[in-house]
Amino acid sequence: MQALLATLWQSDSAFPSGGFAFSNGIEGAAALAGSLDKETLGTVLAFTLRHRWATADRHAMLHAFHADDIERLAIIDHTFETATLPEPLRVGSRRNGMAFLTAHARLDTPGAQDLRAAIAGGQCLGHLPVVQGWIWRRCGLDQNAAVAASAYTVTAAMVNAAVRLGLVGAIEAQRVLAGTFPLISDLAAMPFDLSADVAFPSATPWLDIAVTRHARSDLRLFSN
């Protein structure tokens, strides 16, 4: 029960992680497509989950979850930086990760201060999936719970951004969010080899273009 409650706690949008400032490409995608209805939003979410979260964010989070020291975490962090091509996503991931870590440092979560010191010293960068993996293990989440929390927070953040942008209504958004659960379950069951080389490939060129164009926009609600 405590592990379940910890998972709900870390997945809650009310947790002060700074995620409200990031749309993870939704604002740029809406601008590139002209708009997004609930069907198109569902397609973008599925595309993101399949080709970015499952292969990059999930793997980075899991490698960090199993990391036993900061030296290993630094390798994971810098590899994720190299694999994230669009600058707005790199910057957003680091900012979001630092906000998430700062909240846990203030909560005295074990390991949070050590990671903050490593980021301040330039050893680590603090990308969100990496920070999540490191912290969630120390919050009492098991691997399956961490994967579920990772997928849910990514998807919910994009859906909430769509609501704030006025692209879909609140009820439609919840229907779209719930519609991703079967896909998340399938992707979460994909094999993960801890002994394999650290690599985080993603293939979301359309979304990468949208995010890059969004960064040059004069008027925007979200940072990415």
C-alpha positions in Angstrom: 0.0 0.0 0.0 2.8 2.4 0.8 4.4 1.8 -2.5 1.1 2.4 -4.3 0.6 5.6 -2.4 4.2 6.7 -3.2 3.4 6.1 -6.9 0.2 8.2 -6.8 2.1 10.9 -4.9 4.8 11.1 -7.6 2.4 11.0 -10.5 0.1 13.7 -9.1 0.2 16.9 -11.2 0.0 18.9 -7.9 3.5 17.7 -7.0 5.7 20.8 -7.4 7.9 19.5 -10.2 7.7 22.5 -12.5 6.0 20.5 -15.2 3.2 23.0 -15.8 5.6 25.2 -17.8 6.2 22.5 -20.5 3.9 21.1 -23.1 6.5 18.6 -24.4 5.7 19.6 -28.0 2.0 19.9 -27.9 1.9 23.7 -28.4 4.3 23.5 -31.3 2.5 20.5 -32.8 -0.8 22.5 -32.7 0.8 25.4 -34.4 2.4 23.2 -37.1 -0.8 21.3 -37.7 -3.1 24.3 -37.5 -4.9 22.9 -34.5 -5.4 19.6 -32.6 -8.7 17.8 -32.0 -9.0 14.9 -29.7 -8.3 12.3 -32.4 -5.1 14.1 -33.5 -4.1 14.6 -29.9 -4.4 10.9 -29.3 -2.3 10.2 -32.4 0.4 12.6 -31.2 0.4 11.0 -27.7 0.7 7.5 -29.2 3.5 8.6 -31.5 5.4 10.2 -28.6 5.0 7.2 -26.3 6.1 4.7 -29.0 9.0 6.6 -30.5 10.3 8.8 -27.7 9.1 7.7 -24.3 9.5 3.9 -24.7 13.0 4.0 -26.3 14.5 7.1 -24.7 12.8 8.4 -21.5 11.9 5.0 -20.2 15.4 3.6 -20.7 17.1 6.6 -19.2 14.8 6.4 -16.2 15.4 2.7 -15.7 19.1 3.0 -16.0 19.1 5.8 -13.5 16.7 3.8 -11.2 19.3 1.0 -11.0 22.4 3.3 -10.8 24.3 2.8 -7.5 26.4 5.9 -7.7 26.7 9.4 -9.1 29.5 8.4 -11.5 27.1 5.9 -13.3 24.3 8.5 -13.2 26.6 11.1 -14.9 27.1 8.7 -17.8 23.4 8.2 -18.2 22.7 11.9 -18.0 25.3 13.0 -20.6 24.2 10.2 -22.9 20.6 11.4 -22.7 21.7 14.9 -23.4 23.5 13.8 -26.6 20.5 11.7 -27.7 18.0 14.6 -27.4 18.5 16.6 -30.6 16.1 19.5 -30.3 17.5 22.2 -28.0 14.1 23.1 -26.5 13.6 19.5 -25.3 17.1 19.4 -23.8 16.7 22.6 -22.0 13.2 21.8 -20.9 14.3 18.4 -19.6 17.1 19.9 -17.5 14.9 22.7 -16.1 12.1 20.3 -15.3 14.5 17.8 -13.7 16.0 20.6 -11.6 12.6 21.7 -10.4 11.7 18.1 -9.5 15.0 17.6 -7.7 14.7 20.8 -5.8 11.3 19.8 -4.4 12.8 16.5 -3.3 15.8 18.1 -1.7 13.5 20.3 0.3 11.5 17.2 1.3 14.8 15.6 2.4 14.5 12.7 0.0 17.6 10.5 0.3 20.1 11.1 -2.5 18.5 14.4 -3.6 21.2 16.6 -2.1 24.0 14.4 -3.5 22.6 14.8 -7.0 22.1 18.6 -6.6 25.7 18.9 -5.6 26.8 16.8 -8.7 24.8 19.1 -11.0 26.2 22.2 -9.3 29.7 20.8 -9.8 29.1 20.1 -13.5 29.3 16.3 -13.1 25.6 15.7 -13.9 23.1 17.7 -16.0 19.9 16.8 -14.3 17.7 15.6 -17.1 14.2 14.8 -15.9 14.1 11.0 -16.6 17.5 10.6 -15.0 16.5 12.5 -11.9 13.2 10.6 -11.7 14.9 7.2 -11.8 17.4 8.2 -9.1 14.8 9.7 -6.8 11.9 7.3 -7.3 13.9 4.3 -6.2 14.7 6.2 -3.0 11.0 7.1 -2.6 10.0 3.4 -2.3 8.8 2.8 -5.9 9.6 -0.5 -7.5 10.6 -0.7 -11.2 7.1 -1.3 -12.5 5.7 1.6 -10.5 8.5 3.9 -11.7 7.7 3.0 -15.3 4.0 3.6 -14.8 4.7 7.0 -13.1 7.1 8.0 -15.9 4.6 7.2 -18.7 1.7 8.8 -16.9 3.5 12.0 -16.0 4.6 12.4 -19.7 1.2 11.7 -21.1 -0.8 13.7 -18.5 1.5 16.7 -18.9 0.8 16.8 -22.7 -3.0 16.3 -22.2 -3.1 19.0 -19.6 -1.2 21.3 -21.9 -3.8 20.7 -24.6 -6.6 21.7 -22.2 -4.8 24.9 -21.1 -4.3 25.8 -24.8 -8.0 25.3 -25.4 -7.5 22.6 -27.9 -9.7 20.0 -26.2 -12.2 20.1 -23.3 -11.5 18.7 -19.9 -13.7 15.6 -20.4 -12.4 14.9 -23.9 -8.9 15.2 -22.5 -9.6 12.6 -19.9 -11.0 10.3 -22.5 -7.8 10.7 -24.6 -5.6 10.1 -21.5 -7.4 6.9 -20.5 -7.2 5.8 -24.1 -3.4 5.6 -23.9 -3.4 3.1 -21.0 -3.5 0.0 -23.2 -0.6 1.3 -25.2 1.4 2.3 -22.1 0.8 -1.2 -20.7 2.2 -2.8 -23.9 5.2 -0.5 -24.0 6.0 -0.9 -20.3 6.2 -4.7 -20.9 9.0 -4.2 -23.5 12.3 -5.9 -22.5 14.8 -3.8 -20.7 18.4 -5.0 -20.5 20.4 -3.3 -17.8 23.6 -4.8 -19.0 23.2 -3.3 -22.5 25.1 -0.2 -23.6 23.5 3.1 -22.5 21.7 4.4 -25.5 18.4 6.3 -25.9 17.3 6.5 -29.5 14.1 8.3 -30.5 12.5 8.9 -33.9 10.0 11.8 -33.7 11.1 14.1 -36.5 7.7 15.8 -37.0 7.4 16.6 -33.3 11.1 17.7 -33.2 10.4 20.1 -36.0 7.3 21.4 -34.3 9.3 22.0 -31.0 12.1 23.8 -32.9 9.7 26.1 -34.7 7.8 26.8 -31.4 11.1 27.9 -29.8 11.3 30.8 -32.4 7.7 31.9 -31.8 7.1 35.4 -30.5 4.0 34.3 -28.7 3.8 31.1 -26.7 2.4 29.8 -23.5 4.8 27.0 -22.8 8.6 26.8 -22.8 8.6 23.8 -25.2 
